[in-house]
Amino acid sequence: MLKLQREDPEKFRTEMGKRTEERMKAEMTRRKALNKLVEEYKKAKDGEKELILNEIKVMVRENFQRRLKRSRMQLEELRERADKLEKELDRREKAESKIVDAVVENIISGRAKHPGRPEKFRGRNKMFPPNPPAPLQAE
């Protein structure tokens, strides 16, 4: 999913919307079934209550395990992202002199449309808009 998010953000949003909708529908179905069991439990006679209570426990346990699984998946994705970021930072630290030299050269030569920010990053951050404001003119 991370690859899809980077390569085709619109398709990623569509896919995530579908998955979220499916998950919400399934959760709603499970919640209705659990509520039905709770009502049955309240109306049941003593001999039937134990069976219904066991069904309720099974449903709650399954829900708990689903949430645990989802949390573990999210944690794994975060770890992968952190590992990639760590590698990128290490790479940039090793190339610091070259990067600084290239940025300075672009600023001095006038090639940098946004001084201090490499051209390839323009527009990716609110602090560095695609078209930076013109400098103020002294009157």
C-alpha positions in Angstrom: 0.0 0.0 0.0 2.9 2.4 0.7 4.1 1.9 -2.8 0.7 2.6 -4.2 0.4 5.7 -2.0 3.7 7.1 -3.4 3.1 6.1 -7.1 -0.6 6.8 -7.5 -2.1 8.8 -4.6 -5.6 9.1 -6.2 -5.8 5.3 -6.7 -4.5 4.9 -3.1 -7.3 7.1 -1.7 -9.9 5.2 -3.7 -8.6 1.9 -2.5 -8.4 3.0 1.1 -12.0 4.3 0.9 -13.2 1.0 -0.4 -11.4 -0.9 2.3 -12.6 1.4 5.0 -16.2 1.1 3.8 -16.0 -2.7 3.7 -14.5 -2.8 7.2 -17.2 -0.5 8.6 -19.9 -2.6 7.0 -18.4 -5.8 8.5 -18.0 -4.1 11.9 -21.7 -3.0 11.8 -22.8 -6.5 11.0 -20.8 -7.9 13.9 -22.0 -5.2 16.2 -25.7 -6.0 15.3 -25.1 -9.7 15.9 -23.5 -9.0 19.3 -26.3 -6.8 20.3 -28.8 -9.5 19.3 -26.9 -12.0 21.4 -26.9 -9.7 24.4 -30.7 -9.3 24.0 -31.1 -13.0 23.8 -29.0 -13.4 26.9 -31.1 -11.0 28.8 -34.3 -12.9 27.9 -32.8 -16.4 28.2 -33.6 -18.8 31.0 -30.7 -19.9 33.3 -29.9 -23.0 31.4 -29.5 -21.1 28.1 -27.5 -18.2 29.4 -24.2 -20.1 29.6 -24.3 -21.0 25.9 -25.2 -17.5 24.8 -22.5 -16.1 27.1 -19.9 -18.3 25.5 -21.0 -17.1 22.1 -20.6 -13.5 23.3 -17.2 -14.2 24.6 -16.2 -15.7 21.2 -17.3 -12.7 19.3 -15.6 -10.3 21.7 -12.4 -12.3 21.5 -12.5 -12.3 17.7 -13.0 -8.6 17.6 -10.1 -8.1 20.1 -7.8 -10.3 17.9 -8.8 -8.4 14.8 -7.9 -5.1 16.4 -4.6 -6.5 17.7 -3.8 -7.8 14.2 -4.6 -4.4 12.6 -2.5 -2.6 15.2 0.5 -5.0 14.6 0.2 -4.3 10.9 0.2 -0.6 11.5 3.3 -0.9 13.7 5.1 -2.9 11.1 4.3 -0.3 8.5 5.7 2.4 10.8 8.8 0.4 11.4 9.3 0.0 7.6 8.9 3.7 7.1 11.2 4.5 10.0 13.9 2.1 8.5 13.6 3.8 5.1 13.8 7.3 6.7 16.9 6.2 8.7 18.6 5.0 5.5 17.8 8.2 3.7 19.1 10.3 6.5 22.3 8.2 6.7 22.7 8.6 2.9 22.2 12.4 3.1 24.6 12.7 6.0 27.3 11.0 4.0 26.6 13.2 1.0 26.3 16.4 3.1 29.3 18.2 1.5 28.1 17.4 -2.1 24.6 18.4 -1.3 25.6 21.7 0.2 28.0 22.4 -2.6 25.3 21.8 -5.2 22.8 24.0 -3.4 25.3 26.8 -3.1 26.3 26.5 -6.8 22.6 26.7 -7.8 22.0 29.7 -5.6 25.1 31.5 -6.9 24.4 30.7 -10.5 20.8 31.8 -10.3 19.5 28.3 -11.3 17.7 27.9 -7.9 14.2 29.3 -8.2 13.8 28.9 -4.5 17.2 29.6 -2.9 18.2 27.1 -0.2 15.8 24.5 -1.4 16.7 22.0 -4.2 14.4 22.4 -7.2 13.1 18.8 -7.1 11.4 19.5 -3.7 9.5 22.7 -4.7 5.8 22.4 -4.0 6.0 19.4 -1.7 5.8 21.4 1.5 3.6 24.3 2.6 6.7 26.1 3.7 8.2 25.9 0.2 5.3 26.5 -2.2 5.6 25.8 -5.9 5.9 29.5 -6.8 7.6 31.4 -3.9 6.4 34.9 -3.4 8.3 37.7 -5.1 10.7 39.6 -2.9 9.4 42.9 -1.5 10.6 46.0 -3.3 12.0 48.9 -1.4 10.1 52.2 -2.1 
